[in-house]
Amino acid sequence: MAVSRIRKKRAGAEVETGVDTKLHVESVTAGELTWINIEEPTRLETDYLAQSYPFHPLDLDDCLSRIQRPKIDVYDDYLFLVFHFPVFNPEARVTTSSQVSVFIGQGYLITLHKGDLKPLVKLFNQCQTDEEIREEHFGQGSGYLLYRVVDRLVDYCIPILNKIGVNIEEVEDNIFSESMRGTVREISALRRDVISFRRIIWPMRAVIGSMEPKIRRFTPMEMEVYFGDMTDHVDKLWDALDEYKEIIEGLSDTHDSLATNRTNEVVRVLTTIATILLPLTVVASLYGMNIPLPFQNSPFSFVLVFVVWIVIACGMLYFFRRKRWI
């Protein structure tokens, strides 16, 4: 295995960063803690982990699966965790799920993911290049480092949720505008986003809520307050998604009501026009018959028929107004 490494001395502690030139494996080591980050893992990377760590083969297989549910598996020497976090595609305007698999043990943290979670990639790069951030995150053991990673990913959910909120406001404005084209599609896209988001957050609540007692052995810090705060953030996300779900259902009902009302208005106008034209058509048909009719040869017959049309139309309009049909 060819690995390029850089070693530095920082305040008496050795810092080591490495990149495997054959595998998608990056690492940063500060003191006695190593963080290994693997983007787009394949069988080569999991075989490397199997040779270097005492991980169960089923856990390594789960790292390559895209359909694993969030979970925590507890072993004597390590924990295996699976998380799902939302990723928003601005072009397709759809929220999808991205999986992060984590191995945590005494002195190491290993993360495996597709590379589309920008906060995780950014944090790892910062730990590689920024001494202050590295000391802040690596100084309290692998349990504290895991907390910082998950906390940043939870915070990453907030901008995605806010974007959904902005889209909901835009749909609210479009519903009451004159043009409602595309509104049904926008409501359907929002409903799909919220449903997808809820499917991601719901199982994650249970995993994050049960993490603190399981990682105590990997950090000297008291983490109950920290995980309590993170659990509160996840609960707030869930509450906001519940609220958005109700708003979208209300918008859908409102849109259906407005569309039905506008259709009824159009039908009412067309019915009024057809009703007014009906007697006029009868009069015109009578004078189009090839039989003798009163005033047929009169030079004023056209004027007479036209006046009759106007009187009938005005009379019917007046009648409709009195009945408040129009």
RAGIZI-V617361 format. One line per field, one symbol per residue. psi: psi as a letter, one per 40 degrees, with the letter a starting at -180 (. if undefined). burial: b if it has 24 or more other C-alpha atoms within 12 Angstrom, else e. A space follows every 50 residues. Layout:
# RAGIZI-V617361
psi: ???
burial: ???
This chain:
# RAGIZI-V617361
psi: hhhhihhihhfeihhhiihhedighiihhhbehhhhhhhgiadddddddd ddifihdddddddeiefhihihhhideiihihihiihhhddefihihhhh hhhhaheihhhhieeegddddddddddddhdddddddeefiddddddddd dddddddddddddddddddddddddeidhehedddddddddddddddddd dddddddddeddddedeeieiheddddddddddddddddddddddddddd ddddddddddddddddddddddddddddddddddddeeifihiiedeiee ddddddddddddddddddddddefe.
burial: eeeeeeeeeeeeeebbbbbeeebbbbbbbbbebbbbbbbbbbeebbbbbe eeeebbeebbbbbbbeebbbbbbeeeebbbbbbbbbbbeeeeebbbbbbb bbbbbbbbbbbbbbebbbbbbebbbebbeebeebbebbbbbbbbbbbbbb bbbbbbbbebbebbbebbeebbebbeeeeeeebbebbbbbbbbbbbbbbb bbbbbebbbbbbebbbbbbeeebeeebeebbebbbebbebbeebbebbbe bbeebeeebeeeeeeeeeeeeeeeebeeebeeeeeeeeeeeeeeeeeeee eeeebeeeeeeebeebeeeeeeeeee
